Amino acid sequence: MRVLFLNELSDPRIGSSIRQMYQHAACLRERGHEAAVMSVTQDPDRRGWTEIEGTRVFHAVSDYPLRFRGWVSIDNPRVRADVRAVLGDFRPDVVHSHLIHTHLGYASLTAARESGAGVVFTAHDVMTFCYQKLTCFHGGEEQGGLDRDYPARWSKCIPCQRLRFAPGRNARIRRVLERDVDRFTVVSEELGRAISANGIRVDRTVHNALRRRDELPDAAAVEAFRASRGLAGKQVIAIGGRLHEQKGVAQLLKMLARLAPEFPELRLMVMGREQIYRDGFEALARELGVADRVVPVGWLDGDELQAAYAATDVFVTPSICFDTFGMVNLEAMEHAKPVVATTFGGSREVVVHGETGAIENPFDIAAYAEAIAELLRDPALARARGEAGRRRLEERFTIDRLTDEFLAEYDLAREAARLRLESGGPGGR
């Protein structure tokens, strides 16, 4: 079987879901299948085929002002010819779409169906009905984050997007998905509920996964990392990924201020672009009196990233947006670290409250901070929950399980493509 992934991001260093795609591709090859990736670059010199982590990748070129994304994401003329050329060259049996909402566009699904391939769409986010990270559904501070208002409507979207609002965008996306996608999957049940609330058919949840490393950092590597970052002898809580106010960084700084009197050696390790922390959050940390307790370590990769996870006592994901799954939760669990995660989105399908960590509402600063404190006060409890998290990862979130489930979806999509061909519909080769 030949599987073509559609993914606008191709660098495995910039995101957990990208690394997962390459791990899935490797697993497919191990089982005798072939996989390739259709991606995008803004650099004309990079256009064409290359190889990343053993997988062939074609980069089309697309660059435009993102304020026009609501329109361009439907059908991007910059990539049309390359999409059809790659489909003709690779001749996939299945096209598996991951991230297409900026450059590859929903018209790439139409081209995939017309090529005769079965089409599988995996929603990693809410972009099928939202223009950004979903932030309006919970009511914010005013409602204590307790609302669950998922359906998009003009009265919410126009004040949020203003001139970026594209009339008819969501209706057009729904039509394409209904007509051209054979199997629609989501990465969490809660994401499925949000998408279904917007009139889009959801066929199955396929939870994210990762391929466990053969070796994790040893004690010497962890101590060396701690020493290099001024963390030797400290208790460490950590947050990682793209730093943004919607990831709950401000909430976490307020929690740190509550925790500081009880835990004088506590440090917050910020694993993300240091300049973003400096520009967006350092002033608040100073205002709260905890700036000297924050250790921004920058964007980490490879062995350094693994050492950072291993050096953590409690990992936190206090997002105040809809956090669809939280791959960083799995990465912390791989290192047997307890996780205190947000109640918004799919994290509770990964982290089990009271067993592998805790699920808390980040608008409730006191309750969230207390969940962290419980683990800091009792290292034996933290270790037990971390070990339970690692076992949960090994039982439920392996790349082999993900590959098994997607192979079943691929078979269903191929059967749908076969029936289209027999009925004389679009997609016959």
Secondary structure as a PSIPRED ss2 file (coil, helix, strand):
# PSIPRED VFORMAT (PSIPRED V4.0)

   1 M C   1.000  0.000  0.000
   2 R E   0.000  0.000  1.000
   3 V E   0.000  0.000  1.000
   4 L E   0.000  0.000  1.000
   5 F E   0.000  0.000  1.000
   6 L E   0.000  0.000  1.000
   7 N E   0.000  0.000  1.000
   8 E C   1.000  0.000  0.000
   9 L C   1.000  0.000  0.000
  10 S C   1.000  0.000  0.000
  11 D C   1.000  0.000  0.000
  12 P C   1.000  0.000  0.000
  13 R C   1.000  0.000  0.000
  14 I C   1.000  0.000  0.000
  15 G C   1.000  0.000  0.000
  16 S H   0.000  1.000  0.000
  17 S H   0.000  1.000  0.000
  18 I H   0.000  1.000  0.000
  19 R H   0.000  1.000  0.000
  20 Q H   0.000  1.000  0.000
  21 M H   0.000  1.000  0.000
  22 Y H   0.000  1.000  0.000
  23 Q H   0.000  1.000  0.000
  24 H H   0.000  1.000  0.000
  25 A H   0.000  1.000  0.000
  26 A H   0.000  1.000  0.000
  27 C H   0.000  1.000  0.000
  28 L H   0.000  1.000  0.000
  29 R H   0.000  1.000  0.000
  30 E H   0.000  1.000  0.000
  31 R C   1.000  0.000  0.000
  32 G C   1.000  0.000  0.000
  33 H C   1.000  0.000  0.000
  34 E E   0.000  0.000  1.000
  35 A E   0.000  0.000  1.000
  36 A E   0.000  0.000  1.000
  37 V E   0.000  0.000  1.000
  38 M E   0.000  0.000  1.000
  39 S E   0.000  0.000  1.000
  40 V E   0.000  0.000  1.000
  41 T E   0.000  0.000  1.000
  42 Q C   1.000  0.000  0.000
  43 D C   1.000  0.000  0.000
  44 P H   0.000  1.000  0.000
  45 D H   0.000  1.000  0.000
  46 R H   0.000  1.000  0.000
  47 R C   1.000  0.000  0.000
  48 G E   0.000  0.000  1.000
  49 W E   0.000  0.000  1.000
  50 T E   0.000  0.000  1.000
  51 E E   0.000  0.000  1.000
  52 I E   0.000  0.000  1.000
  53 E C   1.000  0.000  0.000
  54 G C   1.000  0.000  0.000
  55 T E   0.000  0.000  1.000
  56 R E   0.000  0.000  1.000
  57 V E   0.000  0.000  1.000
  58 F E   0.000  0.000  1.000
  59 H E   0.000  0.000  1.000
  60 A E   0.000  0.000  1.000
  61 V E   0.000  0.000  1.000
  62 S C   1.000  0.000  0.000
  63 D C   1.000  0.000  0.000
  64 Y C   1.000  0.000  0.000
  65 P C   1.000  0.000  0.000
  66 L H   0.000  1.000  0.000
  67 R H   0.000  1.000  0.000
  68 F H   0.000  1.000  0.000
  69 R H   0.000  1.000  0.000
  70 G H   0.000  1.000  0.000
  71 W H   0.000  1.000  0.000
  72 V H   0.000  1.000  0.000
  73 S C   1.000  0.000  0.000
  74 I C   1.000  0.000  0.000
  75 D C   1.000  0.000  0.000
  76 N C   1.000  0.000  0.000
  77 P C   1.000  0.000  0.000
  78 R C   1.000  0.000  0.000
  79 V C   1.000  0.000  0.000
  80 R H   0.000  1.000  0.000
  81 A H   0.000  1.000  0.000
  82 D H   0.000  1.000  0.000
  83 V H   0.000  1.000  0.000
  84 R H   0.000  1.000  0.000
  85 A H   0.000  1.000  0.000
  86 V H   0.000  1.000  0.000
  87 L H   0.000  1.000  0.000
  88 G H   0.000  1.000  0.000
  89 D H   0.000  1.000  0.000
  90 F H   0.000  1.000  0.000
  91 R C   1.000  0.000  0.000
  92 P C   1.000  0.000  0.000
  93 D C   1.000  0.000  0.000
  94 V E   0.000  0.000  1.000
  95 V E   0.000  0.000  1.000
  96 H E   0.000  0.000  1.000
  97 S E   0.000  0.000  1.000
  98 H E   0.000  0.000  1.000
  99 L E   0.000  0.000  1.000
 100 I C   1.000  0.000  0.000
 101 H C   1.000  0.000  0.000
 102 T C   1.000  0.000  0.000
 103 H C   1.000  0.000  0.000
 104 L C   1.000  0.000  0.000
 105 G C   1.000  0.000  0.000
 106 Y C   1.000  0.000  0.000
 107 A H   0.000  1.000  0.000
 108 S H   0.000  1.000  0.000
 109 L H   0.000  1.000  0.000
 110 T H   0.000  1.000  0.000
 111 A H   0.000  1.000  0.000
 112 A H   0.000  1.000  0.000
 113 R H   0.000  1.000  0.000
 114 E H   0.000  1.000  0.000
 115 S C   1.000  0.000  0.000
 116 G C   1.000  0.000  0.000
 117 A C   1.000  0.000  0.000
 118 G E   0.000  0.000  1.000
 119 V E   0.000  0.000  1.000
 120 V E   0.000  0.000  1.000
 121 F E   0.000  0.000  1.000
 122 T E   0.000  0.000  1.000
 123 A E   0.000  0.000  1.000
 124 H C   1.000  0.000  0.000
 125 D C   1.000  0.000  0.000
 126 V C   1.000  0.000  0.000
 127 M C   1.000  0.000  0.000
 128 T C   1.000  0.000  0.000
 129 F C   1.000  0.000  0.000
 130 C C   1.000  0.000  0.000
 131 Y C   1.000  0.000  0.000
 132 Q C   1.000  0.000  0.000
 133 K C   1.000  0.000  0.000
 134 L C   1.000  0.000  0.000
 135 T C   1.000  0.000  0.000
 136 C C   1.000  0.000  0.000
 137 F C   1.000  0.000  0.000
 138 H C   1.000  0.000  0.000
 139 G C   1.000  0.000  0.000
 140 G H   0.000  1.000  0.000
 141 E H   0.000  1.000  0.000
 142 E H   0.000  1.000  0.000
 143 Q H   0.000  1.000  0.000
 144 G C   1.000  0.000  0.000
 145 G C   1.000  0.000  0.000
 146 L C   1.000  0.000  0.000
 147 D C   1.000  0.000  0.000
 148 R C   1.000  0.000  0.000
 149 D C   1.000  0.000  0.000
 150 Y C   1.000  0.000  0.000
 151 P C   1.000  0.000  0.000
 152 A C   1.000  0.000  0.000
 153 R C   1.000  0.000  0.000
 154 W H   0.000  1.000  0.000
 155 S H   0.000  1.000  0.000
 156 K H   0.000  1.000  0.000
 157 C H   0.000  1.000  0.000
 158 I H   0.000  1.000  0.000
 159 P H   0.000  1.000  0.000
 160 C H   0.000  1.000  0.000
 161 Q H   0.000  1.000  0.000
 162 R H   0.000  1.000  0.000
 163 L H   0.000  1.000  0.000
 164 R H   0.000  1.000  0.000
 165 F C   1.000  0.000  0.000
 166 A C   1.000  0.000  0.000
 167 P C   1.000  0.000  0.000
 168 G C   1.000  0.000  0.000
 169 R H   0.000  1.000  0.000
 170 N H   0.000  1.000  0.000
 171 A H   0.000  1.000  0.000
 172 R H   0.000  1.000  0.000
 173 I H   0.000  1.000  0.000
 174 R H   0.000  1.000  0.000
 175 R H   0.000  1.000  0.000
 176 V H   0.000  1.000  0.000
 177 L H   0.000  1.000  0.000
 178 E H   0.000  1.000  0.000
 179 R H   0.000  1.000  0.000
 180 D H   0.000  1.000  0.000
 181 V C   1.000  0.000  0.000
 182 D C   1.000  0.000  0.000
 183 R E   0.000  0.000  1.000
 184 F E   0.000  0.000  1.000
 185 T E   0.000  0.000  1.000
 186 V E   0.000  0.000  1.000
 187 V C   1.000  0.000  0.000
 188 S C   1.000  0.000  0.000
 189 E H   0.000  1.000  0.000
 190 E H   0.000  1.000  0.000
 191 L H   0.000  1.000  0.000
 192 G H   0.000  1.000  0.000
 193 R H   0.000  1.000  0.000
 194 A H   0.000  1.000  0.000
 195 I H   0.000  1.000  0.000
 196 S H   0.000  1.000  0.000
 197 A C   1.000  0.000  0.000
 198 N C   1.000  0.000  0.000
 199 G C   1.000  0.000  0.000
 200 I C   1.000  0.000  0.000
 201 R C   1.000  0.000  0.000
 202 V C   1.000  0.000  0.000
 203 D C   1.000  0.000  0.000
 204 R E   0.000  0.000  1.000
 205 T E   0.000  0.000  1.000
 206 V C   1.000  0.000  0.000
 207 H C   1.000  0.000  0.000
 208 N C   1.000  0.000  0.000
 209 A C   1.000  0.000  0.000
 210 L E   0.000  0.000  1.000
 211 R C   1.000  0.000  0.000
 212 R C   1.000  0.000  0.000
 213 R C   1.000  0.000  0.000
 214 D C   1.000  0.000  0.000
 215 E C   1.000  0.000  0.000
 216 L C   1.000  0.000  0.000
 217 P C   1.000  0.000  0.000
 218 D C   1.000  0.000  0.000
 219 A H   0.000  1.000  0.000
 220 A H   0.000  1.000  0.000
 221 A H   0.000  1.000  0.000
 222 V H   0.000  1.000  0.000
 223 E H   0.000  1.000  0.000
 224 A H   0.000  1.000  0.000
 225 F H   0.000  1.000  0.000
 226 R H   0.000  1.000  0.000
 227 A H   0.000  1.000  0.000
 228 S H   0.000  1.000  0.000
 229 R C   1.000  0.000  0.000
 230 G C   1.000  0.000  0.000
 231 L C   1.000  0.000  0.000
 232 A C   1.000  0.000  0.000
 233 G C   1.000  0.000  0.000
 234 K C   1.000  0.000  0.000
 235 Q E   0.000  0.000  1.000
 236 V E   0.000  0.000  1.000
 237 I E   0.000  0.000  1.000
 238 A E   0.000  0.000  1.000
 239 I E   0.000  0.000  1.000
 240 G E   0.000  0.000  1.000
 241 G C   1.000  0.000  0.000
 242 R C   1.000  0.000  0.000
 243 L C   1.000  0.000  0.000
 244 H C   1.000  0.000  0.000
 245 E H   0.000  1.000  0.000
 246 Q H   0.000  1.000  0.000
 247 K H   0.000  1.000  0.000
 248 G C   1.000  0.000  0.000
 249 V H   0.000  1.000  0.000
 250 A H   0.000  1.000  0.000
 251 Q H   0.000  1.000  0.000
 252 L H   0.000  1.000  0.000
 253 L H   0.000  1.000  0.000
 254 K H   0.000  1.000  0.000
 255 M H   0.000  1.000  0.000
 256 L H   0.000  1.000  0.000
 257 A H   0.000  1.000  0.000
 258 R H   0.000  1.000  0.000
 259 L H   0.000  1.000  0.000
 260 A C   1.000  0.000  0.000
 261 P C   1.000  0.000  0.000
 262 E C   1.000  0.000  0.000
 263 F C   1.000  0.000  0.000
 264 P C   1.000  0.000  0.000
 265 E C   1.000  0.000  0.000
 266 L E   0.000  0.000  1.000
 267 R E   0.000  0.000  1.000
 268 L E   0.000  0.000  1.000
 269 M E   0.000  0.000  1.000
 270 V E   0.000  0.000  1.000
 271 M E   0.000  0.000  1.000
 272 G C   1.000  0.000  0.000
 273 R C   1.000  0.000  0.000
 274 E H   0.000  1.000  0.000
 275 Q H   0.000  1.000  0.000
 276 I H   0.000  1.000  0.000
 277 Y H   0.000  1.000  0.000
 278 R H   0.000  1.000  0.000
 279 D H   0.000  1.000  0.000
 280 G H   0.000  1.000  0.000
 281 F C   1.000  0.000  0.000
 282 E H   0.000  1.000  0.000
 283 A H   0.000  1.000  0.000
 284 L H   0.000  1.000  0.000
 285 A H   0.000  1.000  0.000
 286 R H   0.000  1.000  0.000
 287 E H   0.000  1.000  0.000
 288 L H   0.000  1.000  0.000
 289 G C   1.000  0.000  0.000
 290 V C   1.000  0.000  0.000
 291 A H   0.000  1.000  0.000
 292 D H   0.000  1.000  0.000
 293 R H   0.000  1.000  0.000
 294 V E   0.000  0.000  1.000
 295 V E   0.000  0.000  1.000
 296 P E   0.000  0.000  1.000
 297 V C   1.000  0.000  0.000
 298 G C   1.000  0.000  0.000
 299 W C   1.000  0.000  0.000
 300 L C   1.000  0.000  0.000
 301 D C   1.000  0.000  0.000
 302 G H   0.000  1.000  0.000
 303 D H   0.000  1.000  0.000
 304 E H   0.000  1.000  0.000
 305 L H   0.000  1.000  0.000
 306 Q H   0.000  1.000  0.000
 307 A H   0.000  1.000  0.000
 308 A H   0.000  1.000  0.000
 309 Y H   0.000  1.000  0.000
 310 A H   0.000  1.000  0.000
 311 A C   1.000  0.000  0.000
 312 T C   1.000  0.000  0.000
 313 D C   1.000  0.000  0.000
 314 V E   0.000  0.000  1.000
 315 F E   0.000  0.000  1.000
 316 V E   0.000  0.000  1.000
 317 T E   0.000  0.000  1.000
 318 P C   1.000  0.000  0.000
 319 S C   1.000  0.000  0.000
 320 I C   1.000  0.000  0.000
 321 C C   1.000  0.000  0.000
 322 F C   1.000  0.000  0.000
 323 D E   0.000  0.000  1.000
 324 T C   1.000  0.000  0.000
 325 F C   1.000  0.000  0.000
 326 G C   1.000  0.000  0.000
 327 M H   0.000  1.000  0.000
 328 V H   0.000  1.000  0.000
 329 N H   0.000  1.000  0.000
 330 L H   0.000  1.000  0.000
 331 E H   0.000  1.000  0.000
 332 A H   0.000  1.000  0.000
 333 M H   0.000  1.000  0.000
 334 E H   0.000  1.000  0.000
 335 H C   1.000  0.000  0.000
 336 A C   1.000  0.000  0.000
 337 K C   1.000  0.000  0.000
 338 P C   1.000  0.000  0.000
 339 V E   0.000  0.000  1.000
 340 V E   0.000  0.000  1.000
 341 A E   0.000  0.000  1.000
 342 T E   0.000  0.000  1.000
 343 T C   1.000  0.000  0.000
 344 F C   1.000  0.000  0.000
 345 G E   0.000  0.000  1.000
 346 G C   1.000  0.000  0.000
 347 S H   0.000  1.000  0.000
 348 R H   0.000  1.000  0.000
 349 E H   0.000  1.000  0.000
 350 V C   1.000  0.000  0.000
 351 V C   1.000  0.000  0.000
 352 V C   1.000  0.000  0.000
 353 H E   0.000  0.000  1.000
 354 G C   1.000  0.000  0.000
 355 E C   1.000  0.000  0.000
 356 T C   1.000  0.000  0.000
 357 G E   0.000  0.000  1.000
 358 A E   0.000  0.000  1.000
 359 I E   0.000  0.000  1.000
 360 E E   0.000  0.000  1.000
 361 N C   1.000  0.000  0.000
 362 P C   1.000  0.000  0.000
 363 F C   1.000  0.000  0.000
 364 D C   1.000  0.000  0.000
 365 I H   0.000  1.000  0.000
 366 A H   0.000  1.000  0.000
 367 A H   0.000  1.000  0.000
 368 Y H   0.000  1.000  0.000
 369 A H   0.000  1.000  0.000
 370 E H   0.000  1.000  0.000
 371 A H   0.000  1.000  0.000
 372 I H   0.000  1.000  0.000
 373 A H   0.000  1.000  0.000
 374 E H   0.000  1.000  0.000
 375 L H   0.000  1.000  0.000
 376 L H   0.000  1.000  0.000
 377 R H   0.000  1.000  0.000
 378 D C   1.000  0.000  0.000
 379 P H   0.000  1.000  0.000
 380 A H   0.000  1.000  0.000
 381 L H   0.000  1.000  0.000
 382 A H   0.000  1.000  0.000
 383 R H   0.000  1.000  0.000
 384 A H   0.000  1.000  0.000
 385 R H   0.000  1.000  0.000
 386 G H   0.000  1.000  0.000
 387 E H   0.000  1.000  0.000
 388 A H   0.000  1.000  0.000
 389 G H   0.000  1.000  0.000
 390 R H   0.000  1.000  0.000
 391 R H   0.000  1.000  0.000
 392 R H   0.000  1.000  0.000
 393 L H   0.000  1.000  0.000
 394 E H   0.000  1.000  0.000
 395 E H   0.000  1.000  0.000
 396 R H   0.000  1.000  0.000
 397 F C   1.000  0.000  0.000
 398 T E   0.000  0.000  1.000
 399 I H   0.000  1.000  0.000
 400 D H   0.000  1.000  0.000
 401 R H   0.000  1.000  0.000
 402 L H   0.000  1.000  0.000
 403 T H   0.000  1.000  0.000
 404 D H   0.000  1.000  0.000
 405 E H   0.000  1.000  0.000
 406 F H   0.000  1.000  0.000
 407 L H   0.000  1.000  0.000
 408 A H   0.000  1.000  0.000
 409 E H   0.000  1.000  0.000
 410 Y H   0.000  1.000  0.000
 411 D H   0.000  1.000  0.000
 412 L H   0.000  1.000  0.000
 413 A H   0.000  1.000  0.000
 414 R H   0.000  1.000  0.000
 415 E H   0.000  1.000  0.000
 416 A H   0.000  1.000  0.000
 417 A H   0.000  1.000  0.000
 418 R H   0.000  1.000  0.000
 419 L H   0.000  1.000  0.000
 420 R H   0.000  1.000  0.000
 421 L H   0.000  1.000  0.000
 422 E H   0.000  1.000  0.000
 423 S H   0.000  1.000  0.000
 424 G C   1.000  0.000  0.000
 425 G C   1.000  0.000  0.000
 426 P C   1.000  0.000  0.000
 427 G C   1.000  0.000  0.000
 428 G C   1.000  0.000  0.000
 429 R C   1.000  0.000  0.000
